C-alpha cells in the first residue's frame, strides 16, 4: 500500500470523501484515521436527543463503522494523527501509546473544529458542558434524568460509559444556565424546557441568533420568553463558579450572580488546524485552512474540507469560513471524486442555515450585516416585511417576517432572513437559489412561485418582500 488516500477525521467531510473515493476508485486503498470512537454522526441532532425527540443516541449515526468497512474503507478508530510531513508525504499516527508512520499518495485534512470555552473561567467544572459530540449529549441527557432512571443506553459500544454514569447519579437540575444565544443556545433552551428545568440564557449582545439579523433575533427573544426562558441580553458571563466538590454552582455576570445546577457553554467553535501549523499548508484570514475550488491546499496532493477549511462565498467571491453540515459533506464528496481522478468543485457557500426555536422556524442566507456588505464593496439596502404564510381565509397560517438585503446600485440580492411558525425555514431555499444565480431583487420579484391556499398566498412572503424592497430601490 504505497499510495493510499489518507483521511484525517472520520466525520462528515472525511467519510463522505472516503465513501465517494471507494466507489470511483475501487482498486486504490483509502485509510481513515479517527482519534475517537464516534464517526459520521449528526452533530446538529444532539439538542433533539437531549430533548427526547430523538430516542436513541445511535439514531444520530449516519454511517456505522461496520457500514464503512462494507464500503471498502479502512477505518481506524482511536488512531490520532499527531504529525504531518508534507515533504516525506507521511503522517505520524498515535495508537495505544505507540506511534507509527503512514505514507500517503493524497491526503485529506478533515479535522473539524472544537468548542470555544477559553474566555470563561470555570468552563472545566463538573456540570459545565459544551454540546460538541455525542458523549456530551449523552452526559447532559443522563444529568436530566432521575438517578437510576437514565434513558441513555450505556451498553452502546462507543459511548463514554464512565462519563454518562457519573452524571446519571446526579439529581436532575432545577436551574440551568446557557451561555451564548446562537444556534446551540437557542436549541438547548428548548431541550431544557422540555424537561421542565428553569432556564436562564445569557447573551453578550443585544439580540439572539446574531447571524440571522435583528428582526429574527427580536422575534425569537419574545417567543423564548413566552416559553418560560429567562433571557439576559447585553449580559456577558464573567465566570462559572463551583462548589467545594468542583461542581458548577453559579454564574457570575454583569448583572450579578445566578445560582445554577448545570451550565451549557455555546459561544462558538474554532477550526482544528494545529496539525498543519508546522507545514507549508497555508491558513486563510479566518484561521481555517485555505483551499481552492477543488478543496486543494497550497501543498500538492493535500486537501482540506469541513469545519477546518475555508470555502468561497457565493456573494463576495472571497474565501470565508462558515462551518455547516452540508458544506462539509458536499466538499468531502467533491474531494473524493477529484482524488479518484475526476476533478469536481466543492461548490461555493452562501451561509444558508436554519434553526428551530420552539415553535418558530428561522432561516438565513448570504450577507445580512451592512458593515460586512459594505466591506465587500456593496452599497447595502434592506427591508423587513411581514406577510401571511397562507391565504388569509385558510387555517394554520402565521405571520412570516422576511428581511432582504440588496446592493443599491446593481439591485443584486445579497442576503435574506426569514422567521415564522408555518413553514418559514424552508422558504430560505428560494433565497439561497437566487443568490447562487446572482439574481437581482427585480428578478426575484418576478419568480413564478407556487400558489395554493394551503401552502401560500398568491404573493408568497418572499415575493412580497422583494416587491417592497424593489420599490425602495426604484
Residue pairs with C-beta under 8 A, 6 or more apart in sequence:
1 29
1 103
2 103
2 105
3 28
3 103
3 104
3 105
3 106
4 28
4 29
4 30
4 31
4 74
4 102
4 103
4 104
4 105
5 17
5 18
5 21
5 25
5 28
5 29
5 30
5 31
5 104
5 105
5 106
5 107
5 108
5 339
6 30
6 31
6 33
6 91
6 102
6 104
6 105
6 106
6 107
6 108
7 14
7 15
7 17
7 18
7 30
7 31
7 32
7 33
7 107
7 108
7 110
8 14
8 33
8 81
8 84
8 91
8 107
8 108
8 109
8 110
8 111
8 275
9 32
9 33
9 34
9 108
9 109
9 110
9 111
9 112
9 306
9 308
10 32
10 33
10 34
10 39
10 40
10 68
10 75
10 77
11 34
11 39
11 40
11 41
11 43
11 110
11 112
11 306
11 328
12 40
12 62
12 110
12 306
12 325
12 328
12 329
12 332
13 108
13 110
13 112
13 305
13 306
13 307
13 309
13 328
13 329
13 331
13 332
13 335
14 32
14 34
14 108
14 110
14 305
14 306
14 332
15 32
15 39
15 40
15 62
15 63
15 68
15 73
15 75
15 332
16 328
16 329
16 330
16 331
16 332
16 333
16 336
17 108
17 110
17 303
17 305
17 332
17 333
17 335
17 336
17 339
18 30
18 32
18 68
18 71
18 73
18 75
18 336
19 63
19 68
19 71
19 73
19 333
19 336
20 332
20 333
20 336
20 337
20 340
21 28
21 30
21 336
21 337
21 339
21 340
22 30
22 71
22 72
22 73
23 71
24 336
24 337
24 340
24 341
24 342
25 339
25 340
25 341
26 72
28 105
28 340
29 74
30 72
30 73
30 74
31 74
31 76
31 102
32 39
32 68
32 73
32 74
32 75
32 76
33 76
33 79
33 80
33 81
33 91
33 93
33 102
34 75
34 76
34 77
34 78
34 79
35 78
35 79
35 80
35 81
36 77
36 78
36 133
37 77
37 78
37 157
37 158
37 159
37 160
38 61
38 133
38 134
38 135
38 158
39 61
39 63
39 64
39 65
39 68
39 75
39 77
40 61
40 62
40 63
40 64
40 68
41 60
41 61
41 62
41 134
42 60
42 61
42 62
42 325
43 132
43 133
43 325
44 325
45 54
45 59
45 60
46 60
46 131
46 133
46 134
46 136
46 137
47 131
47 137
47 184
47 187
47 188
47 190
47 191
48 54
48 187
48 191
49 57
49 59
49 60
49 137
49 138
49 141
50 131
50 137
50 140
50 141
50 144
50 188
50 191
50 192
51 190
51 191
51 194
51 195
52 141
52 151
52 194
52 195
54 60
55 151
56 153
57 134
57 137
57 138
57 152
57 153
57 156
57 159
58 156
60 134
65 75
65 77
68 75
69 75
76 93
76 95
78 95
78 96
79 93
79 94
79 95
80 93
80 94
80 95
81 91
81 92
81 93
81 94
81 275
82 92
82 93
82 94
82 99
82 275
83 91
83 92
83 275
84 90
84 91
84 92
84 107
84 109
84 275
84 276
84 279
84 281
85 91
85 92
85 279
86 279
86 280
86 281
86 299
86 302
88 103
89 103
89 104
89 105
89 107
89 301
90 101
90 102
90 103
90 104
91 101
91 102
91 104
91 107
92 99
92 100
92 101
92 102
93 99
93 100
93 101
93 102
104 301
105 301
106 301
106 302
106 303
106 339
107 301
107 302
107 303
108 295
108 302
108 303
108 304
108 305
108 332
108 335
108 339
109 275
109 276
109 281
109 289
109 297
109 302
109 303
109 304
109 305
109 308
109 309
110 304
110 305
110 306
110 308
110 328
110 332
111 271
111 272
111 273
111 275
111 306
111 308
112 271
112 272
112 306
112 307
112 308
113 269
113 270
113 271
113 272
113 307
113 308
113 323
114 132
114 269
114 270
114 272
115 130
115 131
115 132
115 265
115 266
115 268
115 269
116 267
116 268
116 269
116 270
117 123
117 124
117 130
117 265
117 267
119 267
120 179
120 237
120 238
120 239
120 240
120 265
120 267
121 238
121 239
121 240
122 128
122 239
122 240
122 241
122 242
122 248
123 130
123 240
123 265
125 240
125 242
125 246
125 247
125 248
125 263
126 166
126 242
126 245
126 246
126 247
126 248
127 143
127 167
127 170
127 173
127 247
127 248
127 261
127 262
127 263
128 240
128 248
128 262
128 263
128 264
128 265
129 136
129 139
129 140
129 262
129 263
129 264
129 265
130 136
130 264
130 265
130 266
131 137
131 140
131 184
131 188
131 264
131 266
132 269
134 158
134 159
135 159
135 160
135 163
135 164
138 152
138 159
138 160
138 163
138 164
139 160
139 163
139 164
139 166
139 167
140 167
140 262
140 264
141 150
141 151
141 152
142 150
142 152
142 164
142 165
142 167
142 168
142 170
143 167
143 168
143 170
143 172
143 173
143 262
144 172
144 173
144 192
144 195
144 197
145 151
145 152
145 168
145 172
146 171
146 172
147 168
147 169
147 170
147 171
148 168
150 164
150 168
152 159
152 164
152 168
153 159
154 161
154 164
154 165
154 168
172 195
172 197
173 197
173 260
173 261
173 262
174 197
174 198
174 261
175 197
175 198
175 199
175 200
175 258
175 259
175 260
175 261
176 192
176 197
176 198
176 199
176 200
176 260
176 261
176 262
176 263
176 264
177 200
177 201
177 202
177 237
177 240
177 251
177 258
177 260
177 262
177 263
177 264
178 185
178 188
178 189
178 192
178 199
178 200
178 201
178 202
178 263
178 264
178 266
179 185
179 202
179 237
179 251
179 263
179 264
179 265
179 266
179 267
180 202
180 203
180 265
180 266
180 267
180 268
181 201
181 202
181 203
181 205
181 207
181 208
181 209
181 210
181 217
181 231
181 233
182 208
182 209
182 210
182 211
182 266
182 267
182 268
183 209
183 266
183 353
183 355
184 264
184 266
185 201
185 203
185 208
185 264
185 266
186 201
186 208
186 209
186 220
186 224
186 355
186 357
187 355
187 356
187 357
188 264
188 266
189 199
189 201
189 224
189 227
189 229
189 357
190 227
190 356
190 357
190 358
192 199
192 264
193 199
193 227
193 228
193 229
193 358
198 228
198 230
199 228
199 229
199 230
200 229
200 230
200 232
200 251
200 258
200 260
201 208
201 224
201 229
201 230
201 231
201 232
202 232
202 235
202 236
202 237
202 251
202 253
203 231
203 232
203 233
203 234
203 235
204 234
204 235
204 236
204 237
205 233
205 234
206 233
206 234
207 214
207 217
207 218
207 221
207 233
208 217
208 220
208 221
208 224
208 231
208 233
209 216
209 217
209 220
209 355
209 357
209 362
210 217
211 351
211 353
211 364
211 368
212 220
212 353
212 355
212 362
212 363
212 364
212 368
212 417
212 419
213 364
213 368
213 369
213 403
213 417
215 384
215 401
215 403
215 417
215 419
216 362
216 364
216 401
216 403
216 417
216 418
216 419
219 360
219 401
219 419
220 357
220 360
220 362
220 419
221 231
221 233
223 357
223 358
223 359
223 360
224 231
224 357
224 358
225 231
227 358
232 253
232 255
234 254
235 253
235 254
235 255
236 253
236 254
237 251
237 252
237 253
238 252
238 253
238 254
239 251
239 252
240 248
240 250
240 251
240 252
240 263
240 265
241 248
241 249
241 250
241 251
241 252
241 257
242 248
242 249
243 249
248 260
248 261
248 262
248 263
249 259
249 260
249 261
250 257
250 258
250 259
250 260
251 257
251 258
251 260
251 263
269 307
269 323
270 287
271 286
271 287
271 288
271 289
271 307
271 308
271 309
271 321
271 323
272 307
272 308
273 283
273 287
273 288
273 289
273 308
276 283
276 289
276 297
276 304
277 283
279 299
280 298
280 299
281 289
281 297
281 298
281 299
281 302
281 304
282 289
282 290
282 297
282 298
283 289
283 290
284 290
284 310
284 319
284 321
285 319
286 310
286 319
286 320
286 321
287 321
288 307
288 308
288 309
288 310
288 321
289 297
289 304
289 308
289 309
289 310
290 297
290 298
290 310
290 319
291 297
291 303
291 304
291 305
291 309
291 310
291 311
291 346
293 312
293 345
293 346
294 303
294 334
294 335
294 338
294 343
294 344
294 345
294 346
295 303
295 304
295 305
295 309
295 331
295 334
295 335
295 338
295 346
296 302
296 303
296 338
297 303
297 304
303 335
303 338
303 339
305 328
305 331
305 332
305 335
305 346
306 323
306 327
306 328
306 331
306 332
307 323
307 328
309 321
309 331
310 319
310 320
310 321
311 319
311 320
311 321
311 322
311 327
311 331
311 346
311 347
311 348
311 349
312 318
312 319
312 320
312 348
312 349
313 319
313 320
313 322
313 348
313 349
313 350
313 351
314 348
314 349
314 350
314 366
314 435
314 436
315 350
315 366
315 367
315 376
315 414
315 415
315 435
316 367
316 376
318 376
320 349
320 351
322 349
322 351
324 349
324 351
324 352
324 353
326 352
327 349
330 346
330 347
331 346
331 347
333 344
334 344
334 345
334 346
334 347
335 344
335 346
337 343
337 344
338 344
348 436
350 365
350 366
350 432
350 435
350 436
351 364
351 365
351 366
352 363
352 364
352 365
352 428
352 429
352 432
353 363
353 364
353 365
354 361
354 362
354 363
354 364
354 425
354 426
354 428
355 361
355 362
355 425
356 362
356 425
359 421
360 419
360 420
360 421
360 424
361 418
361 419
361 420
361 421
361 423
361 424
361 425
361 426
362 417
362 418
362 419
362 424
362 425
363 417
363 418
363 419
363 424
363 425
363 426
363 427
363 428
363 431
364 415
364 416
364 417
364 418
364 428
365 415
365 416
365 417
365 428
365 431
365 432
365 435
366 405
366 413
366 414
366 415
366 416
366 431
366 432
366 435
367 373
367 376
367 378
367 380
367 405
367 414
367 415
368 382
368 403
368 405
368 415
368 416
368 417
370 380
370 382
370 405
373 380
373 405
373 407
373 414
373 415
374 380
378 407
378 412
378 414
379 407
379 408
379 409
380 405
380 406
380 407
380 408
380 414
381 405
381 406
381 407
381 408
381 469
381 472
381 473
382 403
382 404
382 405
382 406
382 469
383 403
383 404
383 465
383 468
383 469
383 472
384 401
384 402
384 403
384 465
385 401
385 402
385 461
385 464
385 465
385 468
386 399
386 400
386 401
386 402
387 399
387 400
387 402
387 457
387 459
387 460
387 461
387 464
387 465
388 397
388 398
388 399
388 400
388 457
388 461
389 397
389 398
389 399
389 400
389 420
389 422
389 423
389 424
389 456
389 457
389 461
390 396
390 397
390 422
390 453
390 454
390 455
390 456
390 457
391 397
391 453
391 456
391 457
391 458
392 457
393 453
394 453
394 454
396 422
396 454
397 422
398 420
398 421
398 422
398 424
399 420
400 418
400 419
400 420
400 422
400 424
400 427
400 461
401 418
401 419
401 420
402 416
402 417
402 418
402 427
402 461
402 462
402 464
402 465
403 416
403 417
403 418
403 465
404 413
404 415
404 416
404 431
404 441
404 444
404 465
404 466
404 469
405 413
405 414
405 415
405 416
406 412
406 413
406 414
406 440
406 441
406 469
406 473
407 414
408 473
410 440
411 440
411 441
411 442
411 470
411 473
412 438
412 439
412 440
412 441
413 431
413 434
413 435
413 439
413 440
413 441
413 444
414 435
415 431
415 435
416 428
416 431
416 435
416 462
416 465
417 428
418 424
418 425
418 427
418 428
418 431
418 461
418 462
420 461
423 455
427 460
427 461
427 462
430 447
430 449
430 460
430 462
431 444
431 462
434 443
434 444
434 447
441 466
441 469
441 470
441 473
442 470
444 462
444 463
444 466
445 463
445 466
445 467
445 470
447 462
447 463
447 466
449 456
449 460
449 462
449 463
450 456
451 457
451 458
451 460
459 467
